[in-house]
Amino acid sequence: MSVPLLQIDKLRVRFGDTIAVDDVSLTIEAGERVALVGESGSGKSVTALSILRLLRDAELSGSVRFAGDELLTKSERAMRALRGSDIAMIFQEPMTALNPLYTVGDQIVETIRLHDGVSPRDARKRAIDLLARTGITEPERRIDSYPHQLSGGQRQRVMIAMALACRPRLLLADEPTTALDVTIRAQIVDLLLELQRDEAEKRGMAVLLITHDLNLVRRFAERIAVMEKGLLVESGTVESIFTSPQHPYTQRLLQSRPQRAVLPVLPLSPVLLDAKDVSVDYSTKIPGVAGWFRRGAFKAVDGVSVSVRQGETLGIVGESGSGKSTLAMALLGLQRISQGKVEFQGRALGDYRGREKTVLRSNMQVVFQDPYSSLSPRQTIERIVGEGLALHRPELGAAARHAKVVSVLREVGMDRTALNRYPHEFSGGQRQRIAIARALVLEPRILILDEPTSALDVSIQMQVLKLLADLQKKYNLGYVFISHDLEVIGAMAHRVAVMQNGFIVETGDVERIFSTPSHAYTRKLLKAALQA
């Protein structure tokens, strides 16, 4: 009998007294596509990182065999030779996985030279070929770009190119499409399928896909393994798992779909936030000699008008680079606008001065996409949530601030045991709850939510969406909800604005936009959402 490409047998991963993975067994054959799914904290990523022995301070037991060779007993030197060559990994967030100080070309070239020992010139040529193969336009120019100069989809393609640089036999893909909009997500799925099939024919490359996106699983994988609290609770073919799941946890995952839970906006609800003909320009260098004397301008947002009433959710959708997040920063007054005006309760943001401006800031709060990056790793949760109170409500004493922080944490489903802990001690869903608590503690009127659920698995996503809907009902909050997930927008928004290249191409009630879109771009987004 042939030896499986990867054979995990009774793997246990322990961090001190905590068992993160317990008695997991999984086999992957050459050329196979397997998906590992489960909630945040279920042990999916820990299992994948154990294969490459990339876990610090972890005690591993059991067996992990690659092509018959035991990995858990290999020396660190032998593992370094294996990582990136025979086994490669695509990490979840390319902006943090890529070194910001080096060009993307330098980072791919380094991988090729380290494992294959080729000349710098040959390695660069291979890197350009890889970028082209993964769909990067103008690879000869993009190879000298830094990570921050690329879009989210381009950075993810760079990560895939780097992972494939040395033609691995096993590719570990950890949430490779999480933060991407629907059209880019569909492109990345197609790309991974094409590359895997091509490499499977040549070298039998297998893929272990770690994801919470069940649509992606159904489209990409051949087999599914489901994890819950460190245990492998069910596995089988895609067809059998989706049509007749046996374990209650698998059944719950498959039923976890955003449900519409918003109340109608009252007819007399006042307008809280009103943007009129807003444009945002970025300065750009003009190519050639002319660039020494003058600079050009790039319109990130072009003549946009939107409004949000009390108790209303405005959803903003569009591809990466469409101007969604730039518009959000302009609405908050955190981005200089070149034209138009933004009003809060009928008064232009620029007219607020002194103490009035401080009150304005407390009334307009933001929840960012990635709470791990937006929460200070050096501060306790009590300090993080209470920081706004110290700045905006200085009249409150220490005891009153403490009581307010405890109260708002309870509001988002966290108890007082969180107060003295740090962000890294919580799961993604818990960190997002903390980020929401930090915004709510000042009792704002408007919340700007920039992709607040994109990095969460389906069941945690449902919990956070229900929390946001309940908070809106209780406090009559106005939301600006930015998301690439049209299913989430359909569940949360009253009205939708569709952005493309800085313009709003279509706006209207969510039911009308989703059922009878009038613009070709909106139809393209909806079609991509069905495919992704």
C-alpha positions as semicolon CSV with decimal commas, in nm:
position;residue;x (nm);y (nm);z (nm)
1;M;0,000;0,000;0,000
2;S;0,119;0,354;-0,074
3;V;0,214;0,575;0,219
4;P;-0,019;0,875;0,278
5;L;0,138;1,215;0,213
6;L;0,036;1,333;0,561
7;Q;-0,069;1,112;0,848
8;I;-0,160;1,268;1,185
9;D;-0,221;1,013;1,457
10;K;-0,352;1,097;1,806
11;L;-0,196;1,444;1,804
12;R;-0,215;1,630;2,134
13;V;-0,100;1,990;2,177
14;R;-0,066;2,128;2,528
15;F;0,013;2,484;2,639
16;G;0,090;2,454;3,010
17;D;-0,227;2,320;3,169
18;T;-0,439;2,388;2,860
19;I;-0,497;2,118;2,598
20;A;-0,559;2,298;2,266
21;V;-0,571;1,986;2,045
22;D;-0,664;1,645;2,182
23;D;-0,630;1,305;2,013
24;V;-0,666;1,433;1,656
25;S;-0,611;1,185;1,372
26;L;-0,622;1,290;1,006
27;T;-0,487;1,150;0,679
28;I;-0,428;1,338;0,352
29;E;-0,334;1,160;0,032
30;A;-0,118;1,308;-0,244
31;G;-0,320;1,538;-0,471
32;E;-0,612;1,561;-0,227
33;R;-0,794;1,875;-0,107
34;V;-0,909;1,857;0,256
35;A;-1,084;2,132;0,455
36;L;-1,048;2,170;0,832
37;V;-1,340;2,370;0,971
38;G;-1,460;2,481;1,313
39;E;-1,517;2,782;1,533
40;S;-1,251;3,023;1,652
41;G;-1,048;2,845;1,920
42;S;-1,145;2,497;1,799
43;G;-0,781;2,406;1,729
44;K;-0,772;2,431;1,346
45;S;-0,472;2,663;1,314
46;V;-0,291;2,498;1,605
47;T;-0,321;2,164;1,424
48;A;-0,176;2,312;1,103
49;L;0,107;2,491;1,285
50;S;0,190;2,166;1,467
51;I;0,263;2,002;1,131
52;L;0,542;2,257;1,073
53;R;0,637;2,270;1,443
54;L;0,582;2,647;1,453
55;L;0,427;2,657;1,800
56;R;0,630;2,813;2,076
57;D;0,601;2,682;2,431
58;A;0,382;2,393;2,315
59;E;0,417;2,031;2,419
60;L;0,340;1,799;2,127
61;S;0,267;1,429;2,151
62;G;0,131;1,165;1,918
63;S;0,258;1,135;1,561
64;V;0,278;1,357;1,251
65;R;0,425;1,175;0,950
66;F;0,502;1,339;0,617
67;A;0,563;1,090;0,336
68;G;0,633;0,832;0,607
69;D;0,887;1,046;0,800
70;E;0,806;1,139;1,161
71;L;0,813;1,521;1,199
72;L;0,776;1,550;1,576
73;T;1,118;1,398;1,637
74;K;1,307;1,583;1,364
75;S;1,573;1,836;1,459
76;E;1,500;2,207;1,416
77;R;1,757;2,220;1,138
78;A;1,578;1,941;0,950
79;M;1,244;2,119;0,998
80;R;1,384;2,445;0,859
81;A;1,486;2,259;0,544
82;L;1,134;2,118;0,515
83;R;0,942;2,443;0,576
84;G;0,878;2,634;0,257
85;S;1,012;2,355;0,038
86;D;0,817;2,030;0,083
87;I;0,553;2,186;0,310
88;A;0,449;2,550;0,263
89;M;0,191;2,768;0,435
90;I;-0,033;3,057;0,329
91;F;-0,101;3,262;0,639
92;Q;-0,433;3,427;0,720
93;E;-0,329;3,793;0,715
94;P;-0,065;3,873;0,451
95;M;-0,013;4,230;0,580
96;T;0,127;4,090;0,904
97;A;0,291;3,783;0,746
98;L;0,488;3,989;0,491
99;N;0,783;4,197;0,611
100;P;0,695;4,567;0,557
101;L;1,063;4,665;0,524
102;Y;1,135;4,449;0,216
103;T;0,982;4,440;-0,129
104;V;0,760;4,143;-0,208
105;G;1,016;4,035;-0,468
106;D;1,297;4,027;-0,212
107;Q;1,086;3,804;0,012
108;I;1,001;3,555;-0,265
109;V;1,361;3,555;-0,392
110;E;1,489;3,484;-0,039
111;T;1,268;3,173;-0,017
112;I;1,386;3,044;-0,356
113;R;1,756;3,104;-0,286
114;L;1,736;2,957;0,065
115;H;1,593;2,625;-0,051
116;D;1,712;2,592;-0,412
117;G;2,047;2,773;-0,401
118;V;2,002;2,946;-0,739
119;S;2,160;3,277;-0,842
120;P;1,986;3,608;-0,753
121;R;1,912;3,668;-1,121
122;D;1,750;3,327;-1,173
123;A;1,559;3,357;-0,845
124;R;1,421;3,697;-0,949
125;K;1,312;3,558;-1,285
126;R;1,132;3,273;-1,110
127;A;0,968;3,521;-0,870
128;I;0,836;3,727;-1,164
129;D;0,702;3,411;-1,326
130;L;0,530;3,313;-0,999
131;L;0,367;3,655;-0,963
132;A;0,243;3,635;-1,321
133;R;0,115;3,281;-1,261
134;T;-0,085;3,394;-0,958
135;G;-0,250;3,671;-1,159
136;I;-0,049;3,978;-1,053
137;T;-0,064;4,233;-1,334
138;E;0,265;4,393;-1,445
139;P;0,476;4,148;-1,238
140;E;0,803;4,305;-1,362
141;R;0,698;4,627;-1,184
142;R;0,505;4,482;-0,890
143;I;0,801;4,268;-0,783
144;D;0,966;4,586;-0,649
145;S;0,656;4,698;-0,456
146;Y;0,634;4,696;-0,077
147;P;0,339;4,514;0,087
148;H;0,158;4,838;0,179
149;Q;0,159;4,942;-0,188
150;L;-0,057;4,644;-0,287
151;S;-0,427;4,577;-0,234
152;G;-0,553;4,297;-0,008
153;G;-0,612;4,067;-0,304
154;Q;-0,267;4,138;-0,448
155;R;-0,098;4,071;-0,113
156;Q;-0,281;3,739;-0,087
157;R;-0,159;3,646;-0,436
158;V;0,196;3,732;-0,328
159;M;0,158;3,499;-0,029
160;I;0,040;3,221;-0,262
161;A;0,333;3,286;-0,498
162;M;0,577;3,267;-0,204
163;A;0,419;2,944;-0,081
164;L;0,450;2,786;-0,427
165;A;0,804;2,917;-0,486
166;C;0,974;2,585;-0,413
167;R;0,701;2,359;-0,551
168;P;0,576;2,210;-0,219
169;R;0,408;1,873;-0,196
170;L;0,174;1,990;0,081
171;L;0,019;2,338;0,101
172;L;-0,137;2,455;0,428
173;A;-0,381;2,742;0,355
174;D;-0,496;2,918;0,674
175;E;-0,804;3,130;0,596
176;P;-0,664;3,246;0,259
177;T;-0,973;3,446;0,159
178;T;-1,101;3,579;0,494
179;A;-1,055;3,954;0,445
180;L;-1,117;3,966;0,069
181;D;-1,423;4,103;-0,106
182;V;-1,652;3,868;-0,297
183;T;-1,507;3,912;-0,646
184;I;-1,145;3,880;-0,529
185;R;-1,242;3,585;-0,311
186;A;-1,390;3,407;-0,613
187;Q;-1,070;3,480;-0,810
188;I;-0,847;3,341;-0,531
189;V;-1,057;3,024;-0,504
190;D;-1,033;2,973;-0,881
191;L;-0,659;3,040;-0,865
192;L;-0,600;2,789;-0,584
193;L;-0,804;2,525;-0,767
194;E;-0,614;2,581;-1,090
195;L;-0,272;2,579;-0,921
196;Q;-0,350;2,274;-0,709
197;R;-0,474;2,072;-1,006
198;D;-0,170;2,174;-1,208
199;E;0,073;2,087;-0,926
200;A;-0,118;1,771;-0,838
201;E;-0,054;1,641;-1,188
202;K;0,317;1,726;-1,164
203;R;0,404;1,648;-0,803
204;G;0,084;1,532;-0,638
205;M;0,048;1,852;-0,432
206;A;-0,219;1,825;-0,162
207;V;-0,392;2,115;0,015
208;L;-0,514;2,140;0,374
209;L;-0,755;2,434;0,377
210;I;-0,838;2,593;0,713
211;T;-1,147;2,810;0,691
212;H;-1,477;2,914;0,845
213;D;-1,624;2,994;0,500
214;L;-1,856;2,702;0,426
215;N;-1,928;2,825;0,072
216;L;-1,555;2,809;0,003
217;V;-1,536;2,457;0,151
218;R;-1,817;2,333;-0,069
219;R;-1,651;2,471;-0,380
220;F;-1,290;2,378;-0,308
221;A;-1,259;2,068;-0,091
222;E;-1,308;1,695;-0,152
223;R;-1,319;1,597;0,214
224;I;-1,405;1,786;0,536
225;A;-1,282;1,742;0,892
226;V;-1,478;1,927;1,162
227;M;-1,314;2,039;1,489
228;E;-1,474;2,150;1,814
229;K;-1,284;2,245;2,130
230;G;-0,969;2,067;2,018
231;L;-1,145;1,746;1,913
232;L;-1,210;1,611;1,565
233;V;-1,584;1,543;1,589
234;E;-1,671;1,443;1,231
235;S;-1,512;1,386;0,892
236;G;-1,628;1,273;0,551
237;T;-1,677;1,374;0,192
238;V;-1,810;1,721;0,113
239;E;-2,134;1,571;-0,016
240;S;-2,197;1,356;0,292
241;I;-2,118;1,633;0,542
242;F;-2,335;1,894;0,370
243;T;-2,631;1,665;0,300
244;S;-2,638;1,451;0,615
245;P;-2,417;1,585;0,898
246;Q;-2,415;1,346;1,194
247;H;-2,269;1,550;1,480
248;P;-2,483;1,823;1,646
249;Y;-2,193;2,067;1,621
250;T;-2,161;2,015;1,243
251;Q;-2,536;2,061;1,209
252;R;-2,515;2,388;1,403
253;L;-2,231;2,516;1,186
254;L;-2,424;2,446;0,866
255;Q;-2,729;2,626;1,005
256;S;-2,530;2,933;1,109
257;R;-2,640;3,186;0,852
258;P;-2,703;3,557;0,918
259;Q;-3,073;3,613;0,988
260;R;-3,237;3,949;0,923
261;A;-3,292;4,105;1,266
262;V;-3,336;4,480;1,213
263;L;-3,641;4,689;1,301
264;P;-3,792;4,930;1,050
265;V;-3,671;5,289;1,084
266;L;-3,936;5,521;1,224
267;P;-4,064;5,764;0,959
268;L;-3,984;6,070;1,173
269;S;-3,634;5,954;1,276
270;P;-3,392;6,248;1,244
271;V;-3,086;6,240;1,017
272;L;-2,776;6,195;1,231
273;L;-2,505;6,193;0,966
274;D;-2,525;6,358;0,625
275;A;-2,248;6,365;0,363
276;K;-2,302;6,592;0,064
277;D;-2,093;6,569;-0,255
278;V;-1,785;6,447;-0,063
279;S;-1,456;6,393;-0,250
280;V;-1,119;6,277;-0,117
281;D;-0,802;6,331;-0,321
282;Y;-0,462;6,170;-0,263
283;S;-0,146;6,329;-0,398
284;T;0,043;6,112;-0,648
285;K;0,378;6,148;-0,821
286;I;0,367;6,226;-1,193
287;P;0,598;5,994;-1,394
288;G;0,903;6,147;-1,560
289;V;1,066;6,488;-1,523
290;A;0,733;6,660;-1,457
291;G;0,716;6,479;-1,123
292;W;1,003;6,693;-0,991
293;F;0,796;7,011;-1,023
294;R;0,434;6,915;-0,960
295;R;0,222;6,629;-0,836
296;G;-0,097;6,473;-0,962
297;A;-0,409;6,372;-0,770
298;F;-0,596;6,045;-0,732
299;K;-0,965;6,063;-0,639
300;A;-1,031;5,790;-0,383
301;V;-1,384;5,919;-0,323
302;D;-1,562;6,121;-0,591
303;G;-1,875;6,328;-0,523
304;V;-2,039;6,089;-0,274
305;S;-2,363;6,177;-0,094
306;V;-2,502;5,949;0,180
307;S;-2,705;5,992;0,498
308;V;-2,784;5,787;0,809
309;R;-3,090;5,834;1,027
310;Q;-3,132;5,745;1,392
311;G;-3,183;5,369;1,429
312;E;-3,083;5,306;1,066
313;T;-2,805;5,094;0,916
314;L;-2,648;5,207;0,590
315;G;-2,453;4,923;0,428
316;I;-2,160;5,015;0,203
317;V;-2,034;4,746;-0,035
318;G;-1,776;4,733;-0,311
319;E;-1,450;4,570;-0,412
320;S;-1,114;4,631;-0,249
321;G;-0,998;4,979;-0,352
322;S;-1,349;5,108;-0,424
323;G;-1,318;5,380;-0,158
324;K;-1,534;5,229;0,121
325;S;-1,287;5,270;0,409
326;T;-1,170;5,612;0,284
327;L;-1,532;5,729;0,286
328;A;-1,572;5,595;0,641
329;M;-1,271;5,795;0,762
330;A;-1,410;6,105;0,589
331;L;-1,747;6,054;0,764
332;L;-1,564;6,040;1,097
333;G;-1,370;6,357;1,020
334;L;-1,043;6,162;1,031
335;Q;-0,971;6,213;0,660
336;R;-0,937;6,554;0,497
337;I;-1,194;6,606;0,221
338;S;-1,121;6,810;-0,092
339;Q;-1,484;6,888;-0,174
340;G;-1,827;6,877;-0,015
341;K;-1,914;6,857;0,354
342;V;-2,010;6,613;0,626
343;E;-2,271;6,716;0,884
344;F;-2,355;6,561;1,220
345;Q;-2,703;6,652;1,342
346;G;-2,724;6,930;1,086
347;R;-2,388;7,093;1,163
348;A;-2,070;7,062;0,954
349;L;-1,791;6,868;1,127
350;G;-1,549;7,155;1,061
351;D;-1,767;7,394;1,266
352;Y;-1,714;7,203;1,590
353;R;-1,450;7,362;1,813
354;G;-1,290;7,298;2,153
355;R;-1,513;7,111;2,399
356;E;-1,779;7,071;2,129
357;K;-1,533;6,875;1,916
358;T;-1,461;6,643;2,210
359;V;-1,835;6,579;2,249
360;L;-1,858;6,516;1,873
361;R;-1,581;6,254;1,893
362;S;-1,766;6,073;2,172
363;N;-2,083;6,066;1,959
364;M;-1,910;5,913;1,655
365;Q;-1,716;5,595;1,719
366;V;-1,557;5,327;1,499
367;V;-1,510;4,948;1,520
368;F;-1,225;4,832;1,298
369;Q;-1,192;4,513;1,094
370;D;-0,912;4,353;1,292
371;P;-0,947;4,398;1,670
372;Y;-0,612;4,230;1,730
373;S;-0,437;4,518;1,552
374;S;-0,659;4,793;1,695
375;L;-0,638;4,683;2,061
376;S;-0,316;4,770;2,242
377;P;-0,132;4,447;2,334
378;R;0,029;4,617;2,636
379;Q;-0,290;4,728;2,808
380;T;-0,545;4,531;3,007
381;I;-0,904;4,515;2,885
382;E;-1,011;4,752;3,164
383;R;-0,758;5,012;3,046
384;I;-0,853;4,966;2,679
385;V;-1,229;4,998;2,733
386;G;-1,195;5,273;2,993
387;E;-0,944;5,485;2,797
388;G;-1,219;5,683;2,623
389;L;-1,389;5,757;2,954
390;A;-1,067;5,898;3,099
391;L;-1,039;6,133;2,800
392;H;-1,403;6,231;2,737
393;R;-1,551;6,197;3,087
394;P;-1,280;6,330;3,320
395;E;-1,542;6,412;3,586
396;L;-1,584;6,040;3,658
397;G;-1,378;5,901;3,941
398;A;-1,190;5,569;3,929
399;A;-1,476;5,375;4,091
400;A;-1,736;5,518;3,850
401;R;-1,514;5,442;3,548
402;H;-1,463;5,086;3,672
403;A;-1,837;5,036;3,717
404;K;-1,907;5,174;3,368
405;V;-1,647;4,943;3,209
406;V;-1,791;4,638;3,389
407;S;-2,140;4,740;3,276
408;V;-2,052;4,781;2,908
409;L;-1,853;4,455;2,902
410;R;-2,159;4,278;3,042
411;E;-2,362;4,446;2,767
412;V;-2,150;4,275;2,498
413;G;-2,149;3,936;2,670
414;M;-1,820;3,958;2,865
415;D;-1,785;3,933;3,244
416;R;-1,555;4,104;3,493
417;T;-1,297;3,822;3,467
418;A;-1,183;3,991;3,144
419;L;-1,078;4,315;3,316
420;N;-0,719;4,226;3,403
421;R;-0,643;4,015;3,098
422;Y;-0,480;4,117;2,769
423;P;-0,611;4,101;2,408
424;H;-0,398;3,800;2,310
425;E;-0,573;3,591;2,575
426;F;-0,907;3,608;2,389
427;S;-1,048;3,454;2,073
428;G;-1,127;3,661;1,763
429;G;-1,496;3,685;1,850
430;Q;-1,422;3,792;2,207
431;R;-1,176;4,058;2,086
432;Q;-1,441;4,197;1,853
433;R;-1,683;4,218;2,147
434;I;-1,418;4,410;2,341
435;A;-1,370;4,648;2,046
436;I;-1,747;4,708;2,037
437;A;-1,748;4,769;2,414
438;R;-1,469;5,026;2,374
439;A;-1,682;5,213;2,119
440;L;-2,007;5,185;2,319
441;V;-1,867;5,298;2,653
442;L;-1,901;5,664;2,544
443;E;-2,268;5,614;2,449
444;P;-2,227;5,728;2,086
445;R;-2,506;5,812;1,842
446;I;-2,326;5,676;1,533
447;L;-2,106;5,367;1,492
448;I;-1,887;5,317;1,185
449;L;-1,834;4,941;1,148
450;D;-1,549;4,862;0,907
451;E;-1,567;4,489;0,821
452;P;-1,645;4,397;1,185
453;T;-1,720;4,028;1,115
454;S;-1,495;3,939;0,819
455;A;-1,238;3,754;1,030
456;L;-1,496;3,561;1,236
457;D;-1,627;3,212;1,175
458;V;-1,994;3,168;1,092
459;S;-2,130;3,091;1,438
460;I;-1,934;3,370;1,611
461;Q;-2,030;3,603;1,325
462;M;-2,396;3,533;1,398
463;Q;-2,344;3,612;1,766
464;V;-2,175;3,945;1,690
465;L;-2,442;4,043;1,436
466;K;-2,718;3,961;1,685
467;L;-2,534;4,167;1,947
468;L;-2,512;4,465;1,709
469;A;-2,881;4,433;1,617
470;D;-2,982;4,417;1,986
471;L;-2,767;4,720;2,071
472;Q;-2,919;4,917;1,784
473;K;-3,270;4,837;1,907
474;K;-3,186;4,926;2,266
475;Y;-3,002;5,254;2,203
476;N;-3,150;5,355;1,863
477;L;-2,798;5,373;1,716
478;G;-2,716;5,469;1,360
479;Y;-2,471;5,233;1,185
480;V;-2,253;5,271;0,878
481;F;-2,176;4,905;0,806
482;I;-1,892;4,839;0,561
483;S;-1,860;4,479;0,447
484;H;-1,763;4,264;0,150
485;D;-2,004;3,994;0,275
486;L;-2,333;4,061;0,098
487;E;-2,510;3,804;0,315
488;V;-2,417;4,005;0,624
489;I;-2,529;4,332;0,461
490;G;-2,859;4,167;0,365
491;A;-2,914;4,073;0,730
492;M;-2,808;4,402;0,890
493;A;-2,874;4,694;0,654
494;H;-3,185;4,902;0,586
495;R;-3,028;5,072;0,284
496;V;-2,725;4,988;0,068
497;A;-2,477;5,207;-0,119
498;V;-2,266;5,027;-0,382
499;M;-1,922;5,181;-0,445
500;Q;-1,695;5,138;-0,746
501;N;-1,379;5,337;-0,815
502;G;-1,472;5,609;-0,565
503;F;-1,829;5,657;-0,694
504;I;-2,160;5,537;-0,556
505;V;-2,308;5,361;-0,859
506;E;-2,631;5,250;-0,695
507;T;-2,816;5,306;-0,369
508;G;-3,153;5,206;-0,229
509;D;-3,342;4,979;0,011
510;V;-3,160;4,650;0,070
511;E;-3,451;4,438;-0,056
512;R;-3,470;4,628;-0,385
513;I;-3,093;4,631;-0,447
514;F;-3,057;4,260;-0,377
515;S;-3,363;4,150;-0,574
516;T;-3,356;4,385;-0,875
517;P;-3,016;4,560;-0,902
518;S;-3,010;4,818;-1,179
519;H;-2,632;4,864;-1,223
520;A;-2,411;4,607;-1,398
521;Y;-2,148;4,631;-1,122
522;T;-2,404;4,547;-0,851
523;R;-2,516;4,247;-1,056
524;K;-2,151;4,139;-1,084
525;L;-2,105;4,157;-0,704
526;L;-2,421;3,957;-0,638
527;K;-2,321;3,692;-0,893
528;A;-1,972;3,663;-0,736
529;A;-2,130;3,624;-0,390
530;L;-2,328;3,323;-0,514
531;Q;-2,014;3,166;-0,664
532;A;-1,767;3,232;-0,378
